Amino acid sequence: MTPISRTRFDRLIEKLARRTAQRSSRRGFLSLSGGWLIAAATLPLLPVSRRASARDQQHKAKAAAKFASDFANKAQTKDPTQCNYWRYCSSDGYLCACCGGGPHTCPPGTSPSPTSWVGSCINPEDGKSYLIAYRDCCGQDSCGKCSCTGLEGDMPEYRPQVNNDIIWCFGASSMVYHCSSAGLVGLAE
């Protein structure tokens, strides 16, 4: 391209480039360019984009889930020696059903604590929520079988009636923990 055949567009661009070069420094241009590059690199990290994708994933999970509780969606009603048995949503410790007792009874040689913590679990067969009283069975060394940790509704220790980390052998003949049972109290209304 010869200087004679330049178009108006070429002359306009040259004029703008020269005017910009006269009014700004190279360092200013580099710092402005660097700022734009950093801003462009951090744009995907904004919480707005993550919130939208997290919201989409939550909607998909809720559409696929039958119940609002993760535990209830995976719970079963047949085998009380498994951690996903529906009554164990708030249980923490060894299951008495694995230690010679039942899901709501203590094994021979142990005694139930007169105190308990409570939880509300959904029975997946009927979809209803039931109040469960979790009692520690006391008087023998720990059973050591079927250790489960259900965290539905678990609260900090300043709310002891719904905290499953406390050894609940208060008032029993012995403070030695053996296992935990899950007695059905009734419908949670």
Summary of the structure (lengths in Angstrom):
residues: 189
radius of gyration: 32.5
end to end distance: 85.6
largest distance: 107.9
contacts: 526
relative contact order: 0.15
helix: 38%
strand: 20%
